[in-house]
Amino acid sequence: MDWIQIVFLSLIQGFTEFLPISSSAHLILVPKLFGWSDQGLAFDVALHVGTLIAVIVYFRDDIWEILKDLLENIKTRKEVGQSTLGWAVGFGTIPVGLAGLAFNDYVSNSLRSPLVIIVTTIVFGIVLLYSDRVAGKKSEKDITIFIAILIGIAQAIALIPGTSRSGITMSAAMLLGFSRVASARFSFLLSIPVIILAGGLKTLDLIESHTLVHWGALGSAVVLSAFSAYLCIFLFLKIISKASMLPFVIYRLALGIFLLIDFVL
């Protein structure tokens, strides 16, 4: 990998991981469009580390409060502060964890084609448009464990490239009556265990493959993806507090049409 590829892919990962436009689709398609070789497992792990750092740093105060309240809840067996939200994040992660264990190999080997990405990009762009229109006013305080599991089931579908993990979880939350901002914030909190799980699996694969690691390239990927992801979270929450998801819907539809013309027609 040359430095242009490293910088470009790191920024793409950072700016798309938390937007409803699918980072996995962009990381698959961009190398195809530019004729680049696959970036490899080590680089994917570095990108996951970068985005994980970004979301943890951004929500550090929330995470601390949730963990503190969870420990108090376990000790007293009474609901404390944001303890329910903490349990919701945990239970909401179960569906994607089970789906990942069951279908990860199939997804990796059979569903990474441009045609699959074209279909999911367009279809779930339309879903995002509809859910944005019917979004309610519920906040994170209204999230129950049952609701979290429903959103978690939607998150499991995002194993299919082009779906967008953040996009489908936000869509599910908005369809259940949550506001855009509450849907996004819960989606970002829900991403933390998912990124840890995905990064952990890739790390195990990397160890087993005995791949030669280029630490300079990986360090740069971590820093660039972390910085761009943090900026993305900050700007995205600002935007949707005042505007709709329409720009992201338009982007998805335009991307889907472009890919259809470029790869299929």
TAVEN-V982654 format. One record per backbone hydrogen bond with DSSP energy under -0.5 kcal/mol. NH is the residue of the N-H (numbers start at 0). CO is the residue of the C=O. E is the energy in kcal/mol with one decimal. If there is no record, write none. Layout:
nh->[NH	NH]
co->[CO	CO]
e->[E	E]
This chain:
nh->[5	6	7	8	9	10	11	12	13	14	15	16	20	21	25	26	27	28	29	31	32	33	34	35	43	44	45	46	47	48	49	50	51	52	53	54	55	56	57	58	59	62	63	64	65	66	67	68	69	70	71	72	73	74	75	76	82	85	86	87	88	89	90	91	92	92	93	93	94	96	97	98	99	100	101	102	103	106	107	108	109	110	110	116	117	118	119	120	121	122	123	124	125	126	127	128	129	130	131	132	133	134	135	136	137	141	142	143	147	148	149	150	151	152	153	154	155	156	156	157	157	158	159	160	162	167	168	169	170	171	172	173	174	175	176	177	178	182	183	184	185	186	187	188	189	190	191	191	192	193	194	195	196	197	198	199	200	201	202	203	204	205	206	207	208	209	209	210	214	217	218	219	220	221	222	223	224	225	226	227	228	229	230	231	232	233	234	235	236	237	238	239	240	241	242	247	248	249	250	251	252	253	254	255	256	257	258	259	260	261	262	263	263	264]
co->[1	2	3	4	5	6	7	8	9	10	11	12	18	18	21	22	23	24	25	27	28	29	30	30	39	40	41	42	43	44	45	46	47	48	49	50	51	52	53	54	56	58	59	60	61	62	63	64	65	66	67	68	69	70	71	72	79	81	82	83	84	85	86	87	88	89	89	90	90	92	93	94	95	96	97	98	99	102	103	104	105	105	106	112	113	114	115	116	117	118	119	120	121	122	123	124	125	126	127	128	129	131	177	176	176	138	139	141	143	144	145	146	147	148	149	150	151	152	153	153	154	155	156	158	159	163	164	165	166	167	168	169	170	171	173	172	137	178	179	180	181	182	183	184	185	186	187	188	188	189	190	191	192	193	194	195	196	197	198	199	200	201	202	203	204	205	206	205	212	213	214	215	216	217	218	219	220	221	222	223	224	225	226	227	228	229	230	231	232	233	234	235	236	238	238	244	244	245	246	247	248	249	250	251	252	253	254	255	256	257	258	258	259	259]
e->[-2.1	-2.6	-2.5	-2.5	-2.0	-2.3	-2.2	-2.5	-2.3	-2.7	-1.6	-2.1	-1.8	-0.8	-1.3	-2.4	-1.5	-2.8	-2.5	-0.9	-2.8	-2.2	-0.9	-2.2	-1.7	-2.5	-2.0	-2.2	-2.1	-2.4	-2.2	-2.2	-2.2	-2.4	-1.9	-2.2	-2.2	-2.6	-2.4	-2.1	-1.1	-3.1	-2.3	-2.2	-2.7	-2.7	-2.4	-2.6	-2.5	-2.2	-1.9	-2.5	-2.4	-2.0	-2.8	-2.5	-2.7	-1.8	-2.4	-2.4	-2.1	-1.9	-3.1	-2.4	-0.7	-0.9	-0.7	-0.7	-0.6	-2.0	-2.5	-2.6	-2.5	-1.9	-2.0	-3.0	-1.8	-2.8	-2.6	-2.1	-2.6	-0.5	-1.7	-1.9	-2.6	-2.2	-2.6	-2.5	-1.9	-2.8	-2.1	-0.6	-1.9	-1.9	-1.8	-1.9	-2.3	-2.7	-2.2	-1.5	-1.3	-0.6	-0.9	-0.5	-2.2	-1.9	-1.7	-0.5	-2.4	-2.2	-2.0	-2.5	-2.4	-2.2	-1.8	-2.2	-1.6	-0.9	-0.8	-0.6	-1.1	-1.6	-2.1	-0.5	-1.8	-2.7	-1.9	-2.3	-2.2	-2.3	-2.2	-2.7	-2.4	-1.1	-1.6	-2.2	-2.2	-2.5	-2.4	-2.9	-2.4	-2.1	-2.4	-2.2	-2.7	-1.0	-0.6	-1.0	-0.6	-0.9	-3.1	-2.1	-2.5	-3.0	-2.9	-2.3	-2.4	-2.2	-2.1	-2.2	-2.2	-2.3	-2.4	-2.3	-1.7	-0.8	-0.7	-1.1	-0.9	-2.1	-2.8	-2.0	-2.0	-2.3	-2.2	-2.7	-2.4	-2.2	-2.5	-2.4	-2.1	-2.3	-2.2	-2.1	-2.6	-2.2	-2.5	-2.9	-2.2	-1.4	-2.6	-2.6	-0.8	-1.6	-2.1	-1.0	-1.8	-2.8	-2.0	-2.2	-2.5	-2.7	-2.8	-2.6	-2.3	-2.5	-2.7	-2.1	-2.3	-2.6	-3.1	-0.6	-1.5	-2.5]
